Amino acid sequence: MFRFLFGNKASAAQMKRETQRETIERAQKEINEILATLTPKARITIYPEEGTFAIELPEQMPDEAKALPAPTTETAG
């Protein structure tokens, strides 16, 4: 009777919940794909006692160099 208000519960698509293992494996794969393309390479420090790691990126990333504005040819006068 009130289906138009609450919707049809049976037709709702169920999303598969990602496990912690799947999340870590996916994130590691994505990070490795990105880091493999960097020149110069990033510095990676692992802290086993904390279970963490840090990534030190280069001063300027390759795609940032392309985004910089062109230098001006004006002279100060």
C-alpha positions as CSV (number, residue, x, y, z in Angstrom):
1,M,0.0,0.0,0.0
2,F,2.8,2.5,0.9
3,R,5.3,1.1,-1.6
4,F,5.4,4.4,-3.4
5,L,6.7,6.1,-0.2
6,F,9.3,3.6,0.9
7,G,10.3,2.1,-2.5
8,N,10.6,-1.5,-3.4
9,K,13.2,-3.0,-1.0
10,A,13.6,-6.1,-3.1
11,S,14.9,-4.2,-6.1
12,A,17.8,-2.4,-4.3
13,A,21.2,-3.6,-5.7
14,Q,23.5,-5.0,-3.1
15,M,27.1,-3.8,-3.2
16,K,29.8,-6.2,-2.3
17,R,31.7,-4.9,0.8
18,E,35.5,-4.9,0.3
19,T,37.5,-6.8,2.9
20,Q,40.5,-5.2,4.7
21,R,42.8,-7.5,2.7
22,E,41.2,-6.4,-0.6
23,T,41.4,-2.7,0.4
24,I,45.2,-3.0,1.2
25,E,46.0,-5.0,-1.9
26,R,44.1,-2.5,-4.1
27,A,45.7,0.5,-2.5
28,Q,49.2,-1.1,-2.7
29,K,48.7,-1.8,-6.4
30,E,47.5,1.7,-7.1
31,I,50.5,3.3,-5.2
32,N,53.0,1.0,-6.9
33,E,51.6,1.9,-10.4
34,I,52.0,5.6,-9.6
35,L,55.4,5.4,-8.0
36,A,56.8,3.3,-10.9
37,T,56.1,6.2,-13.3
38,L,57.9,8.9,-11.2
39,T,61.2,10.4,-12.2
40,P,63.0,11.1,-10.0
41,K,61.8,8.3,-7.7
42,A,60.1,9.1,-4.4
43,R,61.8,8.1,-1.1
44,I,59.8,5.6,0.9
45,T,60.5,5.2,4.7
46,I,58.9,2.3,6.5
47,Y,58.2,2.4,10.3
48,P,57.7,-1.3,11.3
49,E,57.1,-0.5,15.0
50,E,54.2,1.8,14.1
51,G,53.0,-0.2,11.0
52,T,53.2,2.9,8.8
53,F,55.2,4.3,6.0
54,A,55.9,7.7,4.6
55,I,56.5,8.8,1.0
56,E,58.7,11.8,0.3
57,L,57.9,13.1,-3.1
58,P,60.2,15.1,-5.3
59,E,60.2,18.9,-5.1
60,Q,58.3,19.1,-8.3
61,M,56.2,16.4,-9.9
62,P,56.4,15.8,-13.7
63,D,52.8,16.8,-14.3
64,E,53.2,20.0,-12.2
65,A,56.0,21.2,-14.5
66,K,53.6,21.1,-17.4
67,A,51.0,23.1,-15.4
68,L,53.3,26.0,-14.7
69,P,52.7,29.2,-16.6
70,A,55.1,30.1,-19.4
71,P,57.9,32.5,-18.4
72,T,57.2,36.1,-19.4
73,T,59.6,37.8,-21.9
74,E,58.9,41.3,-20.5
75,T,61.8,43.3,-19.2
76,A,61.6,45.5,-16.2
77,G,61.9,49.1,-17.1
